[in-house]
Amino acid sequence: MTVNFNSKRHIQYKEYEDMYDNYEEEWSQIRKLDDKFEHPYLPIAMPREVSSLFSDLAFGNPINAFVKGNKQADTAIDEIIEHNELDVQLSEASLSQSYKGGIVAKNYLDNGKSKITFVEVDYYFPEVSPLDKRKILSETIAVPYSKGEDKYFHTETYINRNGQYWCITQNFVNKEGELGKSIDEPSEINTNLTESPLTYIPFTRSGTSFWGDSLYRGLTPLFDELNHRVTQISNVLDLHSDPKMWAREGLFDEDGNFNIKGNKVVEVREEDNDLPLGYLTWNWSADANFKFIEDIVYKSLHYVSPLAPALYGMDKASQASGRATIIKSWRTQCKITRSYMYWRPALKKILYLAQQLQIISGEKSYEPAIPNIELSINLPVDLLENAQAEQLKVESGLSSKKSAISRLNPHMTTKEVEEEWLEIINEKNEANQQEFMADMTGFNQSSNSDTGDNDEQSE
C-alpha cells in the first residue's frame, strides 16, 4: 500500500480547506501583529457560502429510505438512520465533500452495534486497476496520531479474499507524511461482508478520473479576483481616511516640527484669504470598482456556481412566488441533482451493509434488503402554490392522496406518511359517522312528528 500525505492531491485539499475556512489561521497570525502590518489581503467568505449553500439545499431535508414488501427491513433502516444520526452526518459530510471533491463512508461494528461514520478523503488511499481507474483493488485508511513527540499512522486495509472482505490493521511510524517502519504485527479480521465496508462518494466526476471534482474547481480565479478588488478598495480607503497634512512654511521650526505653542492660535494674513494648514485629499470614486465586482465577478459566480440570486431574494420575481424561485434556480438544482447521482447508490449500499452487519453481529434477525432512496432539494417552498397543485392532481385523478401527502411533506418518512394517511382516514370516518348520526337523529325526529300528526288525524 502507498500512503503519501505530501501528494499533489493532498496539497490541493489543504488549499481548498483554507479557502473554506477563509484563511482563518493566517488571519489569526496577522491580528497578533497589531499595527505592525499594512493592507493585508482581505478574503471574502464566498467559498464557505458556496459549500454551505450546497449542503443546505442537498441535505436540508431528511433522506427518505424505505423497503417495500419487507416490514422488518424497513423498520431496521429507520432505526439505523436514527441511531446513527445519519441526517446530521450527511449535512456535515456534504460540506467537506463539496470542497474536497469526495468523502468516504465506513460501515463497522461497535460493541456489536452496526455503525456508520464518514472519513475525510485525505485519509483514503485506494489501489485501482491500471486498466480501469474506477475499479478498486484494495483500500487503505491511514489516520495520523501522536504519542508525545512521536508521530505514527494507524492503517486499516480492506482486501477481497474469496468473495469476502478482510480488514488488516497495523501501525507505522509517520515518516514526514509517508509510511515508515511498522511498530507492530498486522492483525486480520474477516468482516464477512461481500462488499467493501468503505464507500467513496465523489462530489461529481469528469472523464475517467477516479477522484471527484471539487465545487471550487474553476471558481478559484473568480474568488481571487473578488478578494483582490475588495483588498484594493480597502487599501485606498485606508489612505483616504488617514491623509497627510500640508502647512505654510512659517509654521515649521528648524527641525521641521509645527511651531505652534501656547493657545495654538495661528495668525493668518487677511489679504491671503487662505488657510495656514490642511489635509491633502483628492476626489476618488470607487464606482467603477463596485460596478466591476457586481457586473462581472458576481454575475460570473451566479452563472458557474450554485449562488443563484433568486435563492437570496435578490431577484424581483423570486419575491412574488415560490414557483418563480424554483424556475430561476434551475442551474443550482442541476448541480445538486448531479451530485445526487453519486449519493443515491452510495446510500443504498451503506444502508444495506448496515443491515448485514446487524445480522452478522447477531443484533437482529431478518432478511436484509436494498432500500429505495428518495432525496429532495431543500428549496424555498410556497405552501399555497404546492397545496393548490396537489389538490388539482388529486381531484383530476392524476395522483393519490397518500402521494400528495408525501410530496407536500418531504421531511416525512414513509412511516410518518402512512400514519398521516391513516389519521386522515380515521378523521373522515368519524366525520361520516357523526354526519350519519345527525341524519338519523333528524330522521327519527321527523318520523316521530309524522306519527303524531297521523294520530291526531285518526282521533
Secondary structure, DSSP 8 states (H G I E B T S, - for coil): ---BTTSHHHHHHHHHHHHHTTTHHHHHHHHTTTTS--S-----SHHHHHHHHHHHHHHSS--EEE-TT-HHHHHHHHHHHHHTTHHHHHHHHHHHHHHHSEEEEEEEEETTEEEEEEE-GGGEEEEE-SS-TT-EEEEEEEEEEEETTEEEEEEEEEEEETTEEEEEEEEEEEETTEEEEESS--EEEE---SS-SEEEEESB--TT-SS-B-TTTTTHHHHHHHHHHHHHHHHHHHHHHS--EEE-GGGB-TTSSB---TT------TTT-S-SEEE-------HHHHHHIIIIIIHHHHHHSS--GGGGT-STGGGT-HHHHHHHTHHHHHHHHHHHHHHHHHHHHHHHHHHHHHHHHTS--S-----EEE--------HHHHHHHHHHHHHTTSS-HHHHHHHH-TTS-HHHHHHHHHHHHHHHHHHHHHHHHHHHHHHHHHHHHHHHHHHHHH-
